[in-house]
Amino acid sequence: MSETTDTQPVDENKLIAERREKLTALRGQGIAFPNDFKVDSFVGDLQDEYADKDKHTAEVIEAAQRRVKVAGRIVLKRVQGKVSFAQIQDMTGRIQLFIHAGTVGDAYEAFKGWDMGDIVGAEGVLMRTKTGELSVKVDALRLLTKSLRPLPDKHHGMADVEQRYRQRYVDLIVTQEARDTFQKRSRIIGFIRQWLEAAPRRFMEVETPMMHVIPGGATAKPFITHHNALDMDLYLRVAPELYLKRLVVGGFDRVYEINRNFRNEGVSTRHNPEFTMLELYQAYATYTEIMDLTESVIRDAARHVLGTTQLEWDGAQIDVGPAFRRWTMEDAVLEHNPEIQRGELRDRAAMAAHAKRLGVQVKDGYGWGKLLLEIFEKTVEHTLIQPTFITQHPVEVSPLARENDTDQGITDRFELFVNGKELANGFSELNDPEDQAARFQAQVDAKDAGDDEAMHFDADYIRALEVGLPPTGGLGIGIDRLVMLLTGSASIRDVLLFPYMRPESL
């Protein structure tokens, strides 16, 4: 990261040393890092308010004599004799400062020595320049924070993607697309909260523990931590599901949580060890109603935040406006694998043979349900470009989902896929405590056999089910992947302010 002149690069260490000398001088004057400047306007709001140049002409603005106090980081600076210009940037946008030596007094000479990246406060009246740019005609100017490190060259920005992730604080200053993405992320999450809590849905937001005595709610490998005072190991949660359903038992019929989960798994363009999930539970709802809800919240979020349902994600044109396809896992596998006969789908030996032919790993503990899932992931998942609900997952791979009333071995469960990526998972909840206890035990047996992602036996959750869980539908939406979809981001790191990175070599 270096500043350049028109002729040659300038050594960054030299630039930092020069800025430190300026800071030392400020300290000597007793004016370093003041903390008494108060803004009264965001610059983006001013730009929006005066965007109509026909209505807000230079003459109209000058006559109004509107005074403002703004602050931000210097991102552009041009000194021209007794008149200088600067652009400052705050969280909402940029605005130009018009600075005249005869108006700001001694601050003019000081301004000439300020650097790109310095944070300043300015007071003055609004004006429009001859080129039509809204500006602040400054009559008071102060340096609020001296920046000691130069910003990247304005023509090249941060070309190193990894450096953008490591130094997100710089990336947000110099990369408009990054700021746009995270502003949209905030708006998406805010909209989802409002949407869920509005009538007639009336969900209530709750908070559940991040550290669990027993990891549960998903088949995933947990992170382990240690509580010193209690001298016991705890697990960072892999999902809030079992706690949220305890609340439904307690009488909160519609609850949701948007918060972090932690899974000790791989890192990729789709995965981060900590990620944000929306989980919700609705009493007296089936998985088909939860599918309807899932489809609606995604469609409405796109319309509200983007103004369109037509999206581009990683090279694919996607429309979340039409009804999402609903397709059973077995039918999807059969269509993409004509060599498999319907009668073989629940035959473990036949599915094992097909899996081996397809290059899918087969373990001794895999039943036909696990093999069906593995073949689906190998041959179908990547082809699901337009929004598609894959329904009716096997019991074997759905330890918390209700078994279908008429089709033994299959659950009332769905997963939503868009552009080959899973975005959501939901099902009619298993509320039979004896069935749930048996499935927990099967998970324990799988863990004993070497499956480190299998669940533990949660006796207290069984006790909660014995108190009585009403018929309930549940949903989990990966917020990070949803933001990827709605912002067209190819990597999960592009939608996480601080993605997981290996430590730098110091």
Secondary structure as GFF3:
##gff-version 3
##sequence-region A 1 506
A	DSSP	alpha_helix	12	29	.	.	.	ID=ss1
A	DSSP	alpha_helix	43	49	.	.	.	ID=ss2
A	DSSP	alpha_helix	58	64	.	.	.	ID=ss3
A	DSSP	beta_strand	67	80	.	.	.	ID=ss4
A	DSSP	beta_strand	83	90	.	.	.	ID=ss5
A	DSSP	beta_strand	93	100	.	.	.	ID=ss6
A	DSSP	alpha_helix	101	104	.	.	.	ID=ss7
A	DSSP	alpha_helix	107	112	.	.	.	ID=ss8
A	DSSP	beta_strand	119	128	.	.	.	ID=ss9
A	DSSP	beta_strand	134	145	.	.	.	ID=ss10
A	DSSP	alpha_helix	161	166	.	.	.	ID=ss11
A	DSSP	alpha_helix	168	174	.	.	.	ID=ss12
A	DSSP	alpha_helix	176	197	.	.	.	ID=ss13
A	DSSP	beta_strand	204	205	.	.	.	ID=ss14
A	DSSP	beta_strand	211	212	.	.	.	ID=ss15
A	DSSP	beta_strand	224	227	.	.	.	ID=ss16
A	DSSP	beta_strand	232	236	.	.	.	ID=ss17
A	DSSP	alpha_helix	241	249	.	.	.	ID=ss18
A	DSSP	beta_strand	254	262	.	.	.	ID=ss19
A	DSSP	beta_strand	274	283	.	.	.	ID=ss20
A	DSSP	alpha_helix	287	306	.	.	.	ID=ss21
A	DSSP	beta_strand	310	313	.	.	.	ID=ss22
A	DSSP	beta_strand	316	319	.	.	.	ID=ss23
A	DSSP	beta_strand	325	328	.	.	.	ID=ss24
A	DSSP	alpha_helix	329	336	.	.	.	ID=ss25
A	DSSP	three_ten_helix	342	344	.	.	.	ID=ss26
A	DSSP	alpha_helix	348	357	.	.	.	ID=ss27
A	DSSP	alpha_helix	368	379	.	.	.	ID=ss28
A	DSSP	three_ten_helix	381	383	.	.	.	ID=ss29
A	DSSP	beta_strand	388	391	.	.	.	ID=ss30
A	DSSP	three_ten_helix	395	397	.	.	.	ID=ss31
A	DSSP	beta_strand	413	418	.	.	.	ID=ss32
A	DSSP	beta_strand	421	428	.	.	.	ID=ss33
A	DSSP	alpha_helix	433	448	.	.	.	ID=ss34
A	DSSP	alpha_helix	459	468	.	.	.	ID=ss35
A	DSSP	beta_strand	472	478	.	.	.	ID=ss36
A	DSSP	alpha_helix	479	487	.	.	.	ID=ss37
A	DSSP	three_ten_helix	492	495	.	.	.	ID=ss38
###
